[in-house]
């Protein structure tokens, strides 16, 4: 080592890199089937980080994120490694998610950033010592992949942390929106507005922009937008249309440009000609005391074509009629699940932490034959 440091050697020349050269390939979660390799160039990574630095200033070398999601996702490669390398700081890597250890790092090591689906925050909130932990030093607590339950929001508020819903896809750089800190608690259902350079549209089936509060497909474009999928020109052409990412997600925009995520287009249930959002039903069932997790899927129905089935994991004894009764008071009749299946094991999840709906639809395709209707 002494020889290397003290010896003579040619000065290292920083290579000149074409900004459009691929720097990383990050695979999608696979919600639409086989995961696709999203190309990240030097320009898209730098552009995404620059935009977020303008929206959410951080002190140089002040980033201290906890990474509990898998390293090969955008959370790991882009928002973990790349962001810390660009802005400086300390990245706390967990080999696997342990709620108690995550809480220790957040509180004792003063980690200040955590991003993930609601289940991560839910499990940390259940860890011993959470009710006494001082987490007010946290600067970023972003929740994505599902709606933020109001009860969960209040638990973290008590610890000095504002949970803020975000929306994005790997194809746009991971994150496209985030709710402002001072509005997150008032509008837990909203995902915020596009960044300084990231733009959002909500369109109908013909590609026409919809007025506020009407549901349509979400389109995105911005500095973190992919140039295409790796070795998949057909998928690239289908996703990038006229300079916009066709997300395959449904949402609404309000008068102020704030986005509300409704559901995946492919997850929507069409029952008797009426559209039903599984996410809406899941948000209601998640409020039932004792419910740990829930996923609502479409199953066949002789009368309506499709009907909702709720797959529920519970922590205490519960009857199917209790779930139905709770939904009856809060949902239109046609949205109330006709099947309720209690799960013994945790629901399967993708590397991003999202519930693996495609896997559940395949596994429980025979629900009408194997279970009785509950209403």
HELIX and SHEET records of a PDB file:
HELIX    1   1 UNK A    2  UNK A    6  1                                   5    
HELIX    2   2 UNK A   42  UNK A   55  1                                  14    
HELIX    3   3 UNK A   74  UNK A   76  1                                   3    
HELIX    4   4 UNK A   77  UNK A   82  3                                   6    
HELIX    5   5 UNK A   83  UNK A   87  1                                   5    
HELIX    6   6 UNK A   99  UNK A  108  1                                  10    
HELIX    7   7 UNK A  118  UNK A  125  1                                   8    
HELIX    8   8 UNK A  130  UNK A  132  5                                   3    
HELIX    9   9 UNK A  150  UNK A  157  1                                   8    
HELIX   10  10 UNK A  170  UNK A  172  5                                   3    
HELIX   11  11 UNK A  233  UNK A  239  1                                   7    
HELIX   12  12 UNK A  265  UNK A  267  5                                   3    
HELIX   13  13 UNK A  278  UNK A  285  1                                   8    
HELIX   14  14 UNK A  320  UNK A  328  1                                   9    
HELIX   15  15 UNK A  333  UNK A  335  5                                   3    
HELIX   16  16 UNK A  357  UNK A  363  1                                   7    
HELIX   17  17 UNK A  367  UNK A  370  1                                   4    
SHEET    1   A 2 UNK A  22  UNK A  27  0                                        
SHEET    2   A 2 UNK A  37  UNK A  41 -1                                        
SHEET    1   B 7 UNK A  92  UNK A  93  0                                        
SHEET    2   B 7 UNK A  65  UNK A  67  1                                        
SHEET    3   B 7 UNK A 113  UNK A 116  1                                        
SHEET    4   B 7 UNK A 140  UNK A 143  1                                        
SHEET    5   B 7 UNK A 164  UNK A 167  1                                        
SHEET    6   B 7 UNK A 177  UNK A 178 -1                                        
SHEET    7   B 7 UNK A 193  UNK A 194 -1                                        
SHEET    1   C 4 UNK A 199  UNK A 203  0                                        
SHEET    2   C 4 UNK A 216  UNK A 221 -1                                        
SHEET    3   C 4 UNK A 244  UNK A 253 -1                                        
SHEET    4   C 4 UNK A 240  UNK A 241 -1                                        
SHEET    1   D 4 UNK A 199  UNK A 203  0                                        
SHEET    2   D 4 UNK A 216  UNK A 221 -1                                        
SHEET    3   D 4 UNK A 244  UNK A 253 -1                                        
SHEET    4   D 4 UNK A 259  UNK A 264 -1                                        
SHEET    1   E 2 UNK A 269  UNK A 271  0                                        
SHEET    2   E 2 UNK A 274  UNK A 276 -1                                        
SHEET    1   F 3 UNK A 291  UNK A 301  0                                        
SHEET    2   F 3 UNK A 305  UNK A 314 -1                                        
SHEET    3   F 3 UNK A 339  UNK A 343  1                                        
END                                                                             
